Amino acid sequence: MSTSDTSFFGHPKGLSTLFFTEMWERFSYYGLRALLILYMTAAVAEGGLGWDVGTAGAIYGTYTALVYLMSVPGGWLADKVFGQRRAVLYGGISIAAGHFSMATPIPAFFVLGLALIIIGTGLLKPNISAIVGQLYASTDERRDAGFSIFYMGINLGAFLGPFITGYLAQDPGWRETLTGWGMNPANAWHWGFGAAGVGMTLGLIQYVLGAKNLGEAGVAASGASTPELARHFRRRAVQYAGAAVAVLVVFALLAALGAITVTATLIRDVVGASLLVITVVFFGMLFLDKSWTTEERGRLWVIFLFFLAAALFWSVFDQAGSTMNLFADRNTENTLFGWAFPSSWYQSLNPLYIILFAPVFAAVWQGLGARQPSAPVKLAVALIGAAVSFWVLAAAAMISGEEGRVSPLWLVGIYLIQTWAELCLSPVGLSSMSKLAPAKIVGAMMGVWFLGTSVGNFFAGQMATFYDSLPLAQLFGAVSVMPLVLGILMLVFAQRIVAKMGGVR
């Protein structure tokens, strides 16, 4: 945590290792996300699963929610057992195995692949962000700019992923090539899934080779300060894992005996109830812990508020993979100068904008220094921007009508608004969590940020279940209400929130 290391664009060299690791992980994640709901709703004759939109939306929302929900135990394991460095490595291996499983055109391997990606992302996602925070001293003014650069790496991968996987899965010319090779063109989807696995594998190789640049950041399990504590937490981890396996076994036996019928709706309801219980229990345990100082307790309240802001923001933003993906496929004219392109390519607009504008935002924040807006103000602007983007989408839906298609420029503009909003929330939120969190639970607190993302993704997926049953303008308009309300309230009470942050802005 030295301010003297400026070898990576004025930042510590270790940031480059984490930048490229996260780039390839996001390549794999967004490459899959761009295809997932389209693959599930595509006809069986076209290589898809042939599910209705309600079922596919429920599964999509459940998957994306669990991906981020697993960040909570992933952060705990890093704090108490593995350390962040090993947690990232194990997570990347699980993610790569999951994508390669999905590359096999067998339905059971599709489910196994999703499960492995969920587990792996839960280990990798919160902990790589925590390591970024450990590269800087808490008073280093480069910190927010460093997270913005890191966020640009995330979006470089997110930009490339849908382009490559979308081409392999949807492009008619590629399917003709497969036919010419004597292969089944309906399996093109699985070529896309396999490409995502290759990306994660490249990220793992880069991470291992660049580990020397990270120094001691993330090596130790900070919550296990003695060998006795380390052994205690390892036993706890084994017990928790055993309990989880037991629950799954009982669930499987009940399904096999016909006592319960496993449906997408049942899975959605179980996950939704679990998210509510986990949120209440997790924050309840934090606030009932009497060991916190007055300042730390005040910061925990701010963390809870930021959790709500993240949940509402991502409930709008992450409809990019559900309702907005369906709108792009069914209600948008996917041609440019007479050239048709895969609908999944719209998923690359947001990360492209991030690549273009993240350096601008980073330069602005770094240039303003202590005069920049506080974190609560930045998050409030993000929430209001997310609401505005869906007002524009509602207008596009009104123009498209029941079966019409609108110009691609509508989505081009909507993604631009959402990008500016995202740059006011995500890197700032990550940085704030790493500064606000007490040192002994920093991994778990990063998990809380992703728990908010999990809740938001769950609701984003559920919105897709109404795509065929509600007027689209009404659906999109309703989505914007709660983010707008919270954004206005955070602007009004920004100074009081900052006072609770104990000097952190």
PLY file of the C-alpha trace (Angstrom):
ply
format ascii 1.0
element vertex 505
property float x
property float y
property float z
element edge 504
property int vertex1
property int vertex2
end_header
0.00 0.00 0.00
2.58 2.50 -1.10
1.98 5.71 -2.98
5.42 5.35 -4.57
4.35 2.57 -6.95
3.08 4.28 -10.10
4.18 1.78 -12.74
0.68 1.07 -14.18
-0.62 4.38 -15.55
0.27 6.08 -12.27
-1.08 3.20 -10.16
0.47 0.11 -8.48
1.67 -2.56 -10.90
-0.52 -5.14 -9.18
-3.54 -3.31 -10.58
-2.54 -4.58 -14.05
-2.72 -8.22 -12.88
-6.17 -7.72 -11.36
-7.29 -5.63 -14.36
-6.66 -8.46 -16.84
-7.90 -11.23 -14.56
-11.21 -9.47 -14.11
-11.32 -8.58 -17.81
-11.29 -12.27 -18.81
-13.72 -13.26 -16.06
-16.19 -10.62 -17.25
-15.60 -11.75 -20.85
-16.87 -15.17 -19.81
-19.73 -13.90 -17.64
-21.18 -11.35 -20.08
-20.50 -13.60 -23.03
-22.82 -16.14 -21.40
-25.34 -13.57 -20.15
-25.87 -12.20 -23.65
-27.00 -15.66 -24.79
-28.73 -17.16 -21.78
-32.35 -16.04 -22.05
-32.21 -16.21 -25.86
-30.91 -19.80 -25.69
-33.57 -20.85 -23.19
-36.41 -19.36 -25.29
-35.08 -20.46 -28.71
-36.95 -23.34 -30.36
-35.55 -26.83 -29.90
-35.16 -27.11 -33.69
-32.83 -24.08 -33.51
-30.72 -25.66 -30.78
-32.41 -23.90 -27.85
-34.35 -25.30 -24.92
-37.77 -24.16 -26.18
-38.92 -22.75 -22.83
-41.60 -20.08 -22.49
-40.55 -16.57 -21.44
-41.98 -16.97 -17.93
-39.89 -20.04 -17.20
-36.76 -18.64 -18.85
-37.11 -15.34 -16.97
-37.47 -17.13 -13.65
-34.39 -19.27 -14.30
-32.39 -16.30 -15.61
-33.23 -14.18 -12.55
-32.46 -17.06 -10.20
-29.09 -17.73 -11.86
-27.95 -14.10 -11.89
-29.16 -13.61 -8.30
-27.27 -16.67 -7.07
-24.12 -15.61 -8.93
-23.92 -12.52 -6.76
-25.49 -14.03 -3.63
-22.60 -16.48 -3.41
-20.34 -13.46 -2.92
-21.41 -13.43 0.74
-20.06 -16.91 1.62
-17.24 -16.30 -0.87
-16.17 -13.23 1.09
-16.49 -15.11 4.40
-14.33 -17.98 3.13
-11.66 -15.54 1.99
-11.69 -13.67 5.31
-11.63 -16.76 7.49
-10.12 -19.64 5.49
-8.48 -19.04 2.11
-7.42 -15.41 1.92
-8.54 -13.37 -1.08
-5.72 -14.52 -3.36
-6.55 -18.24 -3.21
-10.30 -17.57 -3.29
-9.87 -15.80 -6.65
-7.84 -18.72 -8.02
-10.32 -21.39 -6.91
-13.22 -19.32 -8.19
-11.67 -18.91 -11.63
-11.09 -22.65 -11.95
-14.74 -23.36 -11.08
-16.00 -20.75 -13.58
-13.91 -22.18 -16.43
-15.15 -25.70 -15.64
-18.73 -24.43 -15.69
-18.46 -22.87 -19.13
-16.81 -25.95 -20.59
-19.61 -28.05 -19.08
-22.18 -25.88 -20.88
-20.24 -26.32 -24.11
-21.46 -29.93 -24.05
-24.92 -30.13 -25.75
-26.49 -32.21 -22.96
-29.22 -30.57 -20.78
-27.81 -31.99 -17.52
-24.44 -30.38 -18.27
-26.22 -27.05 -18.82
-27.51 -27.16 -15.23
-24.15 -28.36 -13.87
-22.39 -25.55 -15.72
-24.63 -22.88 -14.23
-24.00 -24.30 -10.74
-20.21 -24.25 -11.18
-20.27 -20.67 -12.49
-22.42 -19.59 -9.54
-19.95 -21.09 -7.03
-16.88 -19.77 -8.84
-18.16 -16.23 -9.27
-19.08 -16.10 -5.59
-15.45 -16.84 -4.71
-13.83 -14.59 -7.31
-15.99 -11.50 -7.61
-15.92 -9.92 -4.11
-12.36 -10.93 -3.38
-10.64 -9.57 -6.45
-12.24 -6.20 -5.67
-11.04 -6.46 -2.07
-7.47 -7.05 -3.31
-7.69 -3.91 -5.44
-8.54 -1.95 -2.29
-5.53 -3.42 -0.48
-3.16 -2.03 -3.11
-3.81 1.50 -1.78
-3.51 3.22 1.57
-6.88 4.33 2.95
-5.86 7.99 2.46
-4.52 7.53 -1.10
-6.47 9.91 -3.36
-5.77 7.59 -6.34
-8.14 5.01 -4.85
-11.39 5.97 -6.65
-9.47 6.50 -9.89
-7.87 3.07 -9.44
-11.27 1.44 -9.07
-12.44 3.30 -12.17
-9.49 1.91 -14.16
-10.22 -1.56 -12.75
-13.83 -1.05 -13.83
-12.67 -0.23 -17.33
-10.96 -3.65 -17.42
-14.22 -5.27 -16.36
-15.98 -3.64 -19.26
-13.29 -4.38 -21.83
-14.06 -8.05 -21.17
-17.78 -7.37 -21.13
-17.49 -5.66 -24.53
-15.56 -8.47 -26.20
-17.58 -11.34 -24.68
-20.98 -10.75 -26.33
-19.35 -9.96 -29.67
-17.51 -13.26 -29.82
-20.04 -15.54 -28.14
-22.94 -13.81 -29.92
-21.29 -14.35 -33.31
-20.62 -18.03 -32.59
-24.13 -18.64 -31.26
-26.34 -16.55 -33.57
-24.61 -15.64 -36.80
-26.17 -17.48 -39.81
-22.84 -17.48 -41.65
-21.12 -19.29 -38.78
-23.92 -21.87 -38.71
-23.40 -22.45 -42.42
-19.69 -22.96 -41.72
-20.54 -25.61 -39.10
-22.78 -27.33 -41.63
-19.96 -27.32 -44.16
-17.75 -29.01 -41.55
-20.34 -31.74 -41.14
-21.43 -30.47 -37.71
-24.93 -29.77 -36.41
-25.54 -25.99 -36.77
-28.08 -26.14 -33.94
-25.12 -26.66 -31.58
-23.78 -23.19 -32.37
-24.98 -22.01 -28.95
-22.49 -24.34 -27.30
-19.61 -22.92 -29.31
-20.45 -19.60 -27.66
-20.46 -21.20 -24.22
-17.10 -22.85 -24.95
-15.56 -19.53 -26.02
-16.53 -18.11 -22.61
-14.60 -20.96 -20.97
-11.52 -20.23 -23.06
-11.64 -16.62 -21.89
-11.71 -17.57 -18.21
-8.82 -19.98 -18.75
-6.72 -17.17 -20.23
-7.59 -15.05 -17.19
-6.40 -17.77 -14.83
-3.07 -18.15 -16.63
-2.51 -14.40 -16.48
-3.44 -14.27 -12.77
-0.97 -16.99 -11.77
1.87 -15.48 -13.81
1.22 -11.96 -12.47
0.80 -12.89 -8.79
4.28 -11.53 -8.01
3.01 -8.02 -8.72
0.51 -8.14 -5.85
2.98 -8.28 -3.00
1.24 -9.45 0.18
-2.21 -8.11 -0.79
-4.88 -10.72 -0.21
-2.50 -13.48 0.92
-3.58 -13.81 4.55
-7.03 -14.71 5.84
-7.42 -11.49 7.83
-10.18 -12.84 10.08
-8.09 -15.83 11.22
-5.28 -14.10 13.09
-4.06 -17.18 15.01
-3.58 -20.86 14.08
-6.37 -21.78 16.52
-8.81 -19.40 14.83
-7.76 -20.69 11.42
-8.54 -24.28 12.45
-11.86 -23.17 13.96
-12.98 -21.46 10.79
-11.90 -24.37 8.62
-14.10 -26.65 10.72
-16.97 -24.16 10.42
-16.53 -24.07 6.63
-16.70 -27.88 6.42
-19.82 -27.90 8.61
-21.56 -25.26 6.49
-20.66 -27.09 3.29
-21.98 -30.35 4.75
-25.24 -28.68 5.76
-25.68 -27.24 2.25
-25.07 -30.64 0.65
-27.55 -32.26 3.07
-30.25 -29.76 2.13
-29.67 -30.41 -1.57
-29.80 -34.19 -1.02
-33.09 -33.94 0.90
-34.51 -31.68 -1.83
-33.45 -34.16 -4.53
-34.94 -37.12 -2.64
-38.27 -35.34 -2.16
-38.35 -34.58 -5.88
-37.47 -38.18 -6.78
-40.24 -39.52 -4.50
-42.78 -37.14 -6.03
-43.33 -35.25 -2.77
-42.48 -31.99 -4.53
-42.50 -30.96 -8.16
-39.45 -28.98 -9.16
-40.49 -26.10 -11.39
-38.94 -22.79 -12.35
-41.55 -21.05 -10.21
-40.66 -23.15 -7.15
-36.96 -22.45 -7.61
-37.68 -18.73 -8.04
-39.80 -18.62 -4.88
-37.20 -20.50 -2.83
-34.42 -18.19 -3.99
-36.54 -15.08 -3.42
-37.40 -16.16 0.13
-33.76 -17.07 0.75
-32.59 -13.63 -0.38
-34.99 -11.96 2.04
-33.97 -14.19 4.95
-30.25 -13.85 4.23
-30.49 -10.06 4.01
-32.42 -9.77 7.30
-30.22 -12.26 9.17
-26.94 -10.88 7.82
-27.65 -7.25 8.70
-29.36 -8.29 11.93
-26.21 -10.10 13.06
-24.08 -7.10 12.15
-26.18 -4.56 14.02
-26.63 -6.80 17.09
-22.86 -7.29 17.40
-21.84 -5.20 20.44
-18.14 -5.10 19.50
-18.49 -2.24 17.02
-17.40 1.25 17.97
-19.84 4.15 17.54
-18.10 5.20 14.32
-18.12 1.65 12.93
-21.82 1.28 13.72
-22.58 4.52 11.89
-20.65 3.23 8.90
-22.66 0.00 8.97
-25.86 2.02 8.57
-24.35 3.72 5.53
-23.34 0.32 4.14
-26.97 -0.80 4.53
-28.18 2.31 2.67
-25.66 1.70 -0.11
-26.89 -1.91 -0.23
-30.44 -0.65 -0.91
-29.16 1.75 -3.57
-27.24 -1.06 -5.29
-30.25 -3.39 -5.19
-32.57 -0.83 -6.79
-30.02 0.29 -9.36
-29.21 -3.24 -10.54
-32.90 -4.17 -10.63
-33.12 -1.66 -13.49
-29.68 -1.88 -15.05
-29.42 -5.66 -15.20
-32.57 -5.99 -17.23
-30.07 -5.63 -20.07
-29.88 -9.43 -20.05
-33.62 -10.04 -19.61
-36.32 -7.59 -20.75
-33.97 -5.37 -22.74
-32.43 -8.43 -24.40
-35.91 -9.62 -25.41
-36.81 -6.09 -26.58
-33.67 -6.04 -28.72
-34.48 -9.44 -30.21
-38.22 -8.96 -30.78
-38.94 -5.23 -30.98
-35.82 -3.65 -32.49
-34.72 -3.48 -36.14
-31.34 -5.19 -35.89
-29.79 -3.84 -39.06
-27.18 -1.19 -39.77
-26.90 0.21 -43.31
-28.73 -2.87 -44.57
-26.45 -5.28 -42.68
-28.12 -7.58 -40.13
-26.34 -8.28 -36.85
-27.05 -10.57 -33.85
-29.38 -9.05 -31.25
-26.95 -10.12 -28.50
-24.45 -7.53 -29.77
-26.41 -4.74 -28.04
-24.96 -6.21 -24.84
-21.59 -4.79 -25.91
-22.83 -1.18 -26.03
-22.64 -0.53 -22.31
-19.10 -1.87 -21.87
-17.99 0.02 -24.99
-19.29 3.23 -23.43
-17.53 2.33 -20.18
-14.24 1.97 -22.02
-14.77 5.40 -23.60
-16.03 7.25 -20.52
-14.40 5.51 -17.52
-11.10 7.37 -18.11
-13.05 10.63 -18.33
-14.86 10.00 -15.04
-11.64 8.80 -13.39
-9.83 11.97 -14.51
-12.67 14.16 -13.27
-12.75 12.52 -9.83
-8.96 12.63 -9.52
-8.80 16.21 -10.76
-11.44 17.40 -8.30
-9.69 15.61 -5.43
-11.31 16.61 -2.13
-13.81 18.84 -4.01
-15.53 15.94 -5.81
-19.15 15.06 -4.93
-19.56 12.71 -1.99
-20.36 9.05 -2.52
-24.06 9.48 -1.51
-24.50 12.21 -4.14
-22.87 10.06 -6.83
-25.12 7.11 -5.97
-28.21 9.34 -5.97
-27.38 10.61 -9.46
-26.93 7.00 -10.60
-30.38 5.99 -9.33
-32.07 8.93 -11.01
-30.22 8.20 -14.26
-31.38 4.56 -14.20
-34.98 5.73 -13.80
-34.65 8.16 -16.73
-33.25 5.42 -18.99
-36.39 3.36 -18.51
-38.64 6.33 -19.25
-36.91 6.44 -22.64
-37.36 2.66 -23.02
-41.05 3.03 -22.21
-41.33 5.62 -24.98
-39.63 3.22 -27.41
-42.07 0.49 -26.39
-45.02 2.78 -27.11
-43.66 3.49 -30.58
-42.98 -0.17 -31.36
-46.53 -1.20 -30.46
-47.49 -4.86 -30.33
-45.46 -6.23 -33.23
-43.49 -3.30 -34.63
-39.77 -2.63 -34.40
-37.93 0.56 -33.49
-34.60 1.95 -34.66
-31.45 0.61 -32.99
-30.70 4.20 -31.98
-33.20 3.91 -29.13
-31.14 1.23 -27.43
-27.93 3.05 -28.34
-29.18 6.09 -26.40
-30.63 4.12 -23.49
-27.38 2.26 -22.90
-25.49 5.57 -22.94
-27.70 7.00 -20.17
-27.29 3.82 -18.13
-23.51 3.89 -18.60
-23.17 7.39 -17.19
-25.35 6.33 -14.27
-23.30 3.18 -13.73
-20.04 5.15 -13.60
-21.52 7.18 -10.76
-22.41 4.04 -8.82
-20.38 0.90 -9.38
-16.70 1.95 -9.06
-17.68 4.48 -6.41
-19.70 1.89 -4.49
-16.88 -0.66 -4.63
-14.39 1.91 -3.40
-16.71 3.13 -0.63
-17.37 -0.40 0.64
-13.65 -1.11 0.85
-13.14 2.12 2.83
-16.19 1.87 5.10
-15.82 -1.81 6.03
-14.04 -2.68 9.29
-10.74 -4.41 8.44
-11.66 -7.78 9.96
-14.71 -8.23 7.70
-13.66 -6.43 4.51
-14.25 -9.51 2.33
-17.72 -10.03 3.78
-18.58 -6.36 3.27
-17.61 -6.58 -0.37
-19.95 -9.56 -0.39
-22.70 -7.29 0.94
-22.24 -5.01 -2.07
-22.73 -8.00 -4.32
-25.66 -9.18 -2.19
-27.34 -5.95 -3.27
-26.45 -6.82 -6.84
-27.96 -10.28 -6.26
-31.25 -8.85 -5.05
-31.33 -6.46 -7.99
-30.58 -9.22 -10.50
-33.31 -11.39 -9.02
-35.94 -8.71 -9.61
-34.47 -7.87 -13.02
-34.99 -11.48 -14.07
-38.51 -11.60 -12.68
-39.49 -8.57 -14.77
-38.95 -10.70 -17.87
-41.73 -13.04 -16.73
-44.21 -10.20 -17.40
-42.86 -9.47 -20.89
-45.70 -11.25 -22.68
-48.47 -10.39 -20.19
-48.13 -6.64 -19.55
-47.97 -3.69 -21.97
-44.26 -2.97 -22.31
-44.59 0.79 -21.68
-46.42 0.06 -18.42
-43.84 -2.54 -17.38
-40.85 -0.29 -18.09
-42.47 2.73 -16.43
-43.24 0.83 -13.22
-39.63 -0.35 -12.96
-38.34 3.24 -12.66
-40.38 4.39 -9.66
-38.42 3.09 -6.65
-34.93 4.06 -7.91
-36.20 7.58 -8.56
-37.66 7.90 -5.05
-34.52 6.67 -3.27
-32.28 8.79 -5.47
-34.14 11.97 -4.55
-34.08 11.07 -0.84
-30.32 10.46 -0.93
-29.76 13.85 -2.54
-31.84 15.56 0.14
-30.08 13.84 3.05
-26.57 13.59 1.53
-24.87 15.69 4.20
-26.32 13.62 7.04
-25.19 10.42 5.33
-21.66 11.79 4.93
-21.59 12.63 8.66
-22.27 8.94 9.42
-19.35 7.88 7.22
-16.75 9.04 9.74
-14.63 11.14 7.41
-14.92 8.83 4.39
-16.31 10.52 1.28
0 1
1 2
2 3
3 4
4 5
5 6
6 7
7 8
8 9
9 10
10 11
11 12
12 13
13 14
14 15
15 16
16 17
17 18
18 19
19 20
20 21
21 22
22 23
23 24
24 25
25 26
26 27
27 28
28 29
29 30
30 31
31 32
32 33
33 34
34 35
35 36
36 37
37 38
38 39
39 40
40 41
41 42
42 43
43 44
44 45
45 46
46 47
47 48
48 49
49 50
50 51
51 52
52 53
53 54
54 55
55 56
56 57
57 58
58 59
59 60
60 61
61 62
62 63
63 64
64 65
65 66
66 67
67 68
68 69
69 70
70 71
71 72
72 73
73 74
74 75
75 76
76 77
77 78
78 79
79 80
80 81
81 82
82 83
83 84
84 85
85 86
86 87
87 88
88 89
89 90
90 91
91 92
92 93
93 94
94 95
95 96
96 97
97 98
98 99
99 100
100 101
101 102
102 103
103 104
104 105
105 106
106 107
107 108
108 109
109 110
110 111
111 112
112 113
113 114
114 115
115 116
116 117
117 118
118 119
119 120
120 121
121 122
122 123
123 124
124 125
125 126
126 127
127 128
128 129
129 130
130 131
131 132
132 133
133 134
134 135
135 136
136 137
137 138
138 139
139 140
140 141
141 142
142 143
143 144
144 145
145 146
146 147
147 148
148 149
149 150
150 151
151 152
152 153
153 154
154 155
155 156
156 157
157 158
158 159
159 160
160 161
161 162
162 163
163 164
164 165
165 166
166 167
167 168
168 169
169 170
170 171
171 172
172 173
173 174
174 175
175 176
176 177
177 178
178 179
179 180
180 181
181 182
182 183
183 184
184 185
185 186
186 187
187 188
188 189
189 190
190 191
191 192
192 193
193 194
194 195
195 196
196 197
197 198
198 199
199 200
200 201
201 202
202 203
203 204
204 205
205 206
206 207
207 208
208 209
209 210
210 211
211 212
212 213
213 214
214 215
215 216
216 217
217 218
218 219
219 220
220 221
221 222
222 223
223 224
224 225
225 226
226 227
227 228
228 229
229 230
230 231
231 232
232 233
233 234
234 235
235 236
236 237
237 238
238 239
239 240
240 241
241 242
242 243
243 244
244 245
245 246
246 247
247 248
248 249
249 250
250 251
251 252
252 253
253 254
254 255
255 256
256 257
257 258
258 259
259 260
260 261
261 262
262 263
263 264
264 265
265 266
266 267
267 268
268 269
269 270
270 271
271 272
272 273
273 274
274 275
275 276
276 277
277 278
278 279
279 280
280 281
281 282
282 283
283 284
284 285
285 286
286 287
287 288
288 289
289 290
290 291
291 292
292 293
293 294
294 295
295 296
296 297
297 298
298 299
299 300
300 301
301 302
302 303
303 304
304 305
305 306
306 307
307 308
308 309
309 310
310 311
311 312
312 313
313 314
314 315
315 316
316 317
317 318
318 319
319 320
320 321
321 322
322 323
323 324
324 325
325 326
326 327
327 328
328 329
329 330
330 331
331 332
332 333
333 334
334 335
335 336
336 337
337 338
338 339
339 340
340 341
341 342
342 343
343 344
344 345
345 346
346 347
347 348
348 349
349 350
350 351
351 352
352 353
353 354
354 355
355 356
356 357
357 358
358 359
359 360
360 361
361 362
362 363
363 364
364 365
365 366
366 367
367 368
368 369
369 370
370 371
371 372
372 373
373 374
374 375
375 376
376 377
377 378
378 379
379 380
380 381
381 382
382 383
383 384
384 385
385 386
386 387
387 388
388 389
389 390
390 391
391 392
392 393
393 394
394 395
395 396
396 397
397 398
398 399
399 400
400 401
401 402
402 403
403 404
404 405
405 406
406 407
407 408
408 409
409 410
410 411
411 412
412 413
413 414
414 415
415 416
416 417
417 418
418 419
419 420
420 421
421 422
422 423
423 424
424 425
425 426
426 427
427 428
428 429
429 430
430 431
431 432
432 433
433 434
434 435
435 436
436 437
437 438
438 439
439 440
440 441
441 442
442 443
443 444
444 445
445 446
446 447
447 448
448 449
449 450
450 451
451 452
452 453
453 454
454 455
455 456
456 457
457 458
458 459
459 460
460 461
461 462
462 463
463 464
464 465
465 466
466 467
467 468
468 469
469 470
470 471
471 472
472 473
473 474
474 475
475 476
476 477
477 478
478 479
479 480
480 481
481 482
482 483
483 484
484 485
485 486
486 487
487 488
488 489
489 490
490 491
491 492
492 493
493 494
494 495
495 496
496 497
497 498
498 499
499 500
500 501
501 502
502 503
503 504
